[in-house]
């Protein structure tokens, strides 16, 4: 039983890292309990052991070799910035405890403001999360980003528009299309994380929007994957993007 709980704990640790907000504490506890229960029965214990051996082999390949470089590069669409009507900064995460932007969100905003300072567009959009994902008491990302822009540029800053109540990238594309129609926008610069850039650009183009994809830098890991820790983060990104594509093909709504 203790061996099963130990394996369940190891699997729960991996799932908590790879799953982020979609692996809350109750699900982590459930994995630990499931491992302990599986150890009571010879068949389930054997299946669990074989599964863990196979999983360990895959993880070793990903962590010890650069095998993830090519699939990670395939997710990235980086185009040269061009003059546009607006800079669309896609929403990301919030660190609820410290009430600050997650590193990815901050990197996206900084890239958007960099493009604004360079004169590519006068308008910057930020996204207001709907609150359907994550804790209900989290601050609104749009409010945090507006506050940061105001602090950086008390006067003469960009015109900031908020995409209201968005849950997914598809929501953001729909909101931007409405703005483009209302304001006669011809082109927008799309700013998101590198691994999200190709999928996001495809979604926006499916809404008839003319976009140039100019992703932010990746704040969490080196995208050339020199270290095992970089490769572990890349694995999380690849799993997330892969599952989002599968969900979309099955008729669900793609994630952010």
N, C-alpha and C positions, 0 to 999 in steps of 0.2 A: 504493500500500500504506500509506504514512504517513497519507494522508487517511482511509483506512478505519479505521486504528488510532485516529486522532483521534476519528472519529465513534463508534467502539466505546467509547472511553474516556468520551466524553460520556454515552453511553447507560448505561454501567456506573456512572458517578457518580450519575445519576438513579435507576437501579435500586437502588443501595446505600442511598440515602436513603429511597426509597419502600418498599423491601423489608425494611429493618432486619435482624433476625437471620436472616431467610430468604435473605439475599444474602451468604453468606460470601465470603472472598477468592477461593477457587477459581472461583466462578461469575462474580465480577467480572472475573477474568483471562480467563475463557472468552469473555465478551462482547467484550473488547478484541481477542482473537485472531480471533474470528468477524468482527469488523469489518475487520480487516486482510485476512483471507482473501476476504471478499466483494468487496473492491476489485480482486481479480485477474480477476473475471469480469464482463463488461459487464452482463448481465442482473441478477445479484444486486446489483451496485453501483448500478444504476438503481433497483431496488426499495428498497434501503436509503436512497438519497437521497430518494425520494418519501415513504417512511415517516417519515423525520426531519423533512421539511418539514411534513407533516401533524401530527406530534407537536409541533413547535415552535409551530404555530398554536394547538393546544389549550392548550399551556402558557401562551402569551401571553395568551389569553383568560382563563385562570384567575388569572394573576398580576396582570394589569392592570385587571381589573374585579371587582366583588363578586358574580360569578355563582355562587360556591359558598356564599353565605350561606344561601339557602333550603334546599338539600339538607343542609347541616350542621345547621340548626335541626331538620330532620325526624328526625335521629338522636337528639335529646335529649328525654328525658322527665323533667321536674323537677316533683315533687309536694311538697306540704307535709308535713313530718314530723309523725307522730302517735305516741302511746304504742304501744309494741310489746314483743314478748318478746325480741327480739335485734336487733343491728345487724350486718348481714353486709357485711364489707369484702372486696370481691372482689380477688383477686390480680392483680398486674401484673408489671412487669419488675424486674430486679436489675442493677446495674452491677457486673459480675463483677470488673473490675480493682480498683476501689476498695472492693469488698465492701459496697456501700451500696444502699439502695433507689433505684430509678429515680424521677424526679420525679413521675410519675403514681401510683406506688405510695405514695409519701410523702403526696401530696395526699389519696388515698383514706383512708389511716389517720387523718390529721388530721381529716378530715370525720367519720369514725366516732367518734373520741374527742370531738369537739365535740358530737355528738348524745348521747353517753353523759353528758358533763358537764351537758348540758341536762336530763337525767333522762328521756329517751325510752325507754331500755332499760338493763338492768343487765349484759347479756351482749354481748360483741363477738366475732365470729368472724374469724379470719385463715386464709389458705390456704397449704398446704404444696405447692409444685410437685412434680410427679412426676419431673422431670428429663429428660423426653422432648424438650423444646424448649430449645435453648441449650446452652452449654458445660457439661460434666459437673462441673467444679470450682467452679461458682457456689455461693455460700452460699444456704441456704434462705430464701426471703422470709419465711416464717412465723417463723423464728428471729430474723431481723433485727427484725421488727415486735414480737415478744414482748419482745425486749431493750429496744426503745425504750419500750414501754408500762411495763415494769418501772422503767426509768430515770426516766420522768416521774412515775410513781406507785408508789413503793416500798411504800406501804401504802394500802389503801383503793381500789385501782384496780378496773377492771371485771373481771368473770369473763371469761377469754379461752378460747375453744374453737378448736381447729385442725381445719380441713377437710383430711383427709389425702390425699396423693397425687392432686392434681388437675392436669389438663392443660388443660381447657377450662371455659368457663362452664357447660356442660351438666353436667360433673362436679361443679362447685360446687353447682348446683341439686339434684342427686341427693343430695349429702351433707347439704345443709340440710334436705331433705325428711325424711331419716332422723332428724335431730335433732329436727325439728318433731314427728314422730310419737312419738319417745321421750319428749320433754319437754312435749308437749301445747301447743306454740306455736300461737298463733292468727294472729299477724302479725309480719313482720320488716321492718326498714328496709334497703333495698338501696343500698349505696354503691359507686359505680364512677365511671369517667371520664364526662364529659357525653356524648361521642359513642358510648359503649358502653351508655348507660343504657336506651334504648328496647328494644334487642335483648335486653339482659340481663333486663329486667323481663318481656319476653315469654317468654323461656325459663323463668324461675322460675314464672311463672303457668301455663305448660304442664305443670308438675309439680304443679299443684294448690296452690301456695303463695300466700298472701295477702301481697302485698308493696306497700310504698310506695317509690317510686323517689326517692331524695334524693342526686343525684350530687354529687361533689366539684367543686372548681374545676378548670379546665384550666390546668396549670402551664407548658405549652410555647408557647402562642400565645393571642392575643386572639380570642375566638370571634366578635367583630363584624367581624373581618378587615379592619382599616384599612390594613395594610401588605402588600406582596408576600410578605414572609417569613411572615406569618401565613397567607396564602392557600396557600403551598406546604405548610405543615404541615397545613392543612385538606385539601388534596388527598391527602396521605398517609393521613389518617384516613378519608376517603371511599372511597379505593381499598380499604383494609383492610376496612372494614365492608361494602362492596359485595361483595368477593370472599368474605367469610365467609358472607354470605347466599346467594350462588350455590352455594358449596360445600355448605351445608345443604340446599338444594333438590335438589341432585344426589345426596343421600344420605350425604354426608360429615359429619364432626363439625364444628360451628362452632368457630371459633377463640375465643381469650379476648376 
